[in-house]
Amino acid sequence: MTGTSGGLLGAAAVISCPHGGRATAATTSGTTVFIDGVPAATAAHSYVVTGCPHTVDQVPMPCVAVRWTGSDTGVTVDGTPVLLDTSTAECFTAAFVPQGPPVVQAVQRKVTLR
């Protein structure tokens, strides 16, 4: 385990693209670890962005997805790295054009196992 630190993310964490679109967890099934009653977020979860207003030369280029890089904390859920509010990620357009990192507003919460 490295010296990485940060707050654990739950699937309900407030995440947005750099332009203000809202990112939400699209997949959370099978999770056995919960934070404040919602599944703990892992690098395996998909995140969808809606409401991104970004344009380039007046052509809409909205963010539509967030892709996370698994952190090297050594903490996993079902063998998959957990996501922290400090985890590395990138927002992408539908054409997979990188748009910048997401903005994460999260606080570590009570963790329970089921």
C-alpha positions in Angstrom: 0.0 0.0 0.0 1.4 3.4 -1.0 0.9 6.7 0.8 -2.2 7.6 -1.1 -5.0 9.0 1.0 -8.5 10.4 0.4 -12.1 9.8 1.3 -13.9 6.7 0.1 -16.5 7.4 -2.6 -20.0 5.9 -2.5 -22.1 5.5 -5.7 -24.1 8.6 -4.6 -21.0 10.9 -4.4 -21.5 14.3 -6.1 -19.3 14.2 -9.2 -19.4 16.6 -12.1 -17.5 17.1 -15.4 -15.2 20.1 -15.6 -18.1 22.0 -17.4 -20.8 21.3 -14.8 -22.5 18.2 -16.1 -23.5 15.7 -13.5 -21.8 12.3 -13.3 -23.7 9.4 -11.8 -22.8 5.7 -11.3 -24.5 3.6 -14.0 -23.4 0.3 -12.5 -23.2 -0.8 -8.9 -24.6 -4.3 -8.8 -22.9 -7.0 -6.9 -21.3 -4.7 -4.3 -21.1 -6.0 -0.8 -19.6 -2.9 0.9 -21.8 0.1 1.6 -21.1 3.7 2.6 -24.0 5.4 4.2 -26.3 2.8 2.7 -25.1 3.1 -0.9 -22.6 0.9 -2.6 -18.9 1.8 -2.3 -17.6 3.0 -5.7 -14.9 1.0 -7.4 -12.9 1.3 -10.6 -15.2 -1.3 -12.2 -18.3 1.0 -11.9 -19.3 3.0 -15.0 -20.2 6.6 -14.7 -22.4 8.5 -17.1 -22.4 12.3 -17.5 -25.6 14.2 -18.3 -26.2 17.9 -18.8 -22.7 18.9 -19.9 -23.0 22.2 -21.8 -19.4 22.1 -23.4 -19.1 23.3 -26.9 -16.1 23.8 -29.3 -16.5 26.4 -32.0 -20.3 26.4 -31.3 -20.5 22.6 -31.8 -21.8 20.6 -28.8 -19.0 18.4 -27.4 -20.5 17.3 -24.1 -18.9 15.0 -21.7 -20.8 11.7 -21.6 -18.6 9.4 -19.4 -16.0 9.3 -16.7 -13.3 6.6 -16.7 -11.4 6.0 -13.5 -7.9 4.7 -13.1 -7.7 2.2 -10.3 -5.8 3.6 -7.3 -2.9 1.8 -5.8 -4.1 2.1 -2.2 -4.3 -1.7 -1.7 -7.9 -1.4 -0.7 -10.3 -3.4 -2.8 -13.9 -4.5 -2.9 -14.4 -7.9 -4.5 -10.9 -7.6 -5.9 -11.4 -4.2 -7.5 -9.7 -1.0 -6.3 -12.0 1.4 -4.4 -12.4 4.9 -5.6 -11.3 7.8 -3.4 -12.1 11.5 -3.8 -8.4 11.7 -4.9 -8.5 8.9 -7.5 -7.4 9.7 -11.0 -10.1 10.0 -13.7 -10.9 11.6 -17.0 -14.1 12.8 -18.6 -14.8 11.8 -22.3 -17.1 12.8 -25.2 -19.0 10.2 -27.1 -16.1 10.1 -29.6 -13.7 9.3 -26.7 -12.1 12.8 -26.7 -10.6 13.6 -23.3 -12.2 16.6 -21.7 -10.4 16.9 -18.3 -10.7 15.5 -14.9 -14.0 15.3 -13.0 -14.7 17.4 -10.0 -15.4 15.3 -6.9 -17.2 16.5 -3.8 -17.1 13.7 -1.3 -16.6 13.0 2.3 -15.6 9.7 3.9 -18.7 8.1 5.5 -19.5 5.2 7.7 -18.6 1.9 6.0 -20.6 -1.3 6.5 -20.3 -4.8 5.1 -23.4 -6.9 4.2 
